Structure formats: C-alpha cells, structure tokens
Amino acid sequence: VLTPEEIQILSEGPSLDDYLAVPQDKRIEVRVYSGLFTDTGREIVTSLGVHIKTKDGENYMGIKRDTLKDRKTFVETYLHERGHEVTGAPDEDRSFTGYFTNNLARHYIESHPRGKK
C-alpha cells in the first residue's frame, strides 16, 4: 500500500502529460513496482522506471517505488519513460533525445513570446 506522500507524487503523472501536450487518448497506466530483476534474481538497481508494450497490445509505465520518495526523481523518471513510450526508441536513439529537445524548445517559445525577455 502506497503512503499518502507516494500517492501525492504519483498523482503528478497527468500534469506531466499535460505539460508534454500528450493527448488524452495517449495517456497510459502507471504501475508501481518494488524492483526490476534479471532471470537469475539479481536486481537491476539502476532501473528506476520502465516502459512496457506487450505483444497483446498492453501499454504501461512501471515506476520503482523508491522513485516516489523524491518528487524530482519521479518527475525525471516519468519524463524519461514517457519519451520511450512516445518515440518507441531506446536511450541512444536520436529520436529519443530529439523528443526532449523539441519539448524544451516548445516550452521556451511558449513561455518567452517574441519581443519579451
């Protein structure tokens, strides 16, 4: 069972989707997990989040529970995994990094109209 603080941090997902201009019909379920483990049972401690798209069409984001201890870590992880979901690309792919560049540019332009500093 999630704590009230964890629930509050997790509830920021829809606001982050709004910030990224993700259409309502493209929103995905977010599931919280305790850890990501290899077939041998070793935990992949660096994995704070995952994007899962199954062969049968299920599409969701997994967020490690430890991520919910800190708002900044959650926001960074959510945005990172959202980038995978939108682009379908791995970390090293140009379209993955381009997604973030494009969103930063859009944010700057919207928050700094021409003629204002």
C-alpha positions, 0 to 999 in steps of 0.5 A, a space after each residue: 500500500 502506497 503512503 499518502 506522500 507516494 500517492 501525492 507524487 504519483 498523482 503528478 503523472 497527468 500534469 506531466 502529460 499535460 505539460 508534454 501536450 500528450 493527448 488524452 487518448 495517449 495517456 497510459 497506466 502507471 504501475 508501481 513496482 518494488 524492483 526490476 530483476 534479471 532471470 537469475 534474481 539479481 536486481 537491476 538497481 539502476 532501473 528506476 522506471 520502465 516502459 512496457 508494450 506487450 505483444 497483446 497490445 498492453 501499454 504501461 509505465 512501471 515506476 520503482 517505488 523508491 522513485 516516489 520518495 523524491 518528487 524530482 526523481 519521479 518527475 525525471 523518471 516519468 519524463 524519461 519513460 514517457 519519451 520511450 513510450 512516445 518515440 518507441 526508441 531506446 536511450 541512444 536513439 536520436 529520436 529519443 533525445 530529439 523528443 526532449 529537445 523539441 519539448 524544451 524548445 516548445 516550452 521556451 517559445 511558449 513561455 518567452 513570446 517574441 519581443 519579451 525577455 
